[in-house]
Amino acid sequence: MTERRTMTINMGPQHPSTHGVLRLVLELDGEIVVRCAPHIGYLHTGMEKIAESKRYQQVIPITDRMDYLAPLSNNLAYVLAVEKLLGIEVPPRAKVIRVMLTELTRIGSHLVWLGTHAIDIGAMSVFLYAFREREAILDMSEQVSGARMMSSYFRVGGLFADLPEGFEKTVRSFITSFPDRLAEYEDLLTKNPIWLERTRGVGVIKPEDAVDLGLSGPNIRACGIPWDVRKSNPYSGYEQFRFEVSRGTRGDVYDRYLCRIFEMQQSVAIVRQTLECLPDGSIAVADPKLTPPPKPRIKQSMEALIHHFLLWSEGFRVPAGEVYQSIESPRGEYGVYLVSDGSNKPYRLHFRTPSFVNLESLSKMVEGRLVADLVAIIGSIDIVLGEVDR
Amino acid sequence: MDDVKGAEENLTVSRLRERFPEATLSIRSFRNETTLLVRPGDLIRICRHLKEDPGLLYDFLSDLTAVDRFGDHPRFEVVYHLYSLQYKWRIRLKVQVKEDEAVPSVTSVWGTANWHEREVFDMFGIGFEDHPDLRRILMPDGWEGFPLRKDYPVQASPKWWEEGAAGD
């Protein structure tokens, strides 16, 4: 009888299908993965440490860089946490604009996931199509903030600026054409026999394991647990929008795919409602200690100039205390734990990033599967390494 | 942490008090969030009860992290954010810990605590008793110090600079 031996190999940290600098130490029995140990930290930039030395508004651009595919989601979680500490609520117009742009961000993020996931499995056209549509979303981000990716558009107390002229028309035109584009992706993949073969029954995780491992977002919903923070603990006025929560049954790669496709459809529905109910009015709280004075006033009023100067040099103080604010990011529960000592800088800022937590379940999903399945499974978890490592 | 007078006790707290009358529980309520300070010795049984009591079902450990209260005694707080998928409630648990002291690992209650506790160990140097695989997670194995401690500098001069300065 021949001795059965396993082989240990490294996949990554430089490998296209690990979606970033992720190293997986794989113990293989032929093509079967016996054990998979993820090694992370290659992209660790000490964001939480840096945040302790920055004023509250200065932290916003840091959150952008954590999940560079959904920067506005991160902005939202952070500003909501600071606003909770301050005990303020932004005006209705700012709330609705936040929801509109966060949902567009969700679509953009899911498009990158779809394109890269499909190309991992060998479907090239979807990748090109998905990036074409994402381009339109980046254009919108550029229109509102001046930046395509790291937009930092949300501010504590409101928004950086109001929507530019004609922006609503651009959004309307996008959400009118996008459902047809989405149907095209589905034509290419949903009933494609190769796609089905590569994704159905692959990377299955049971609902009880998903809860135990803290999975969230489309990954937990694909197991049949319809938990969405937007519904369960609404924030930023989500309770006023009608949408459905995605839900799968098998908890495999295919169900995660279906959940995200469904979520894009629902995001379109939410964006449509935001256009219908977009109120007029201010986009920031009327508090001179938080909101900078309008530029023309700075040229006329010494008081305004002083306030502007103080805001940019000293920032604002936040009452001592601690809060936890979470939102439903494209990847799941994105939480911000913020501790204030009453100064103008966070005493402690911790990000509960869904990618970090979701990646922990990779080993459970892949053990016993083929190496080729591993590629499909990593894609289906939809990790962003900037968020894993922070 | 002192009890806040008039703090509204929610159902979770009253059920815990009922079940563990001998346990010391300090409660603080701020911005509609409840924080419960527990002793390390009570942590595991309280966590298990919070997870398994049919009236509570905090089955989801959202987050686990720590705060360095440098200058205070005990120095660290380990913070647990629990969530009940069934009732949609959140609660925050806290355990205070001295430097060089360990906290019981909650990996036996929630599997996800594994990576969270490794991160807290990596960043603060807080140990977790009975953790199955306690080693650094974000920093390299040979890294010196714990970056999220308050006495660890945000910006440090490189070693070659310090060596050069000392040699001059």
Interface residues (C-beta under 8 A of the other chain):
Chain A: I40 G41 H44 G46 E48 K49 I50 E52 S53 K84 L85 G87 D209 V211 D212 L213 G214 I225 W227 S232 N233 G321 E322 V323 Y324 S326 E333 G335 Y337 V339 Y347 R348 H350 R352 F356 V357 E360 D389 R390
Chain B: F30 R31 E33 T35 D59 F60 L61 S62 D63 T65 V67 D68 V79 H81 L85 K88 R90 R92 W110 G111 T112 N114 W115 H116 M123 R136 I137 L138 M139 P140 P147 L148 Y152 V154
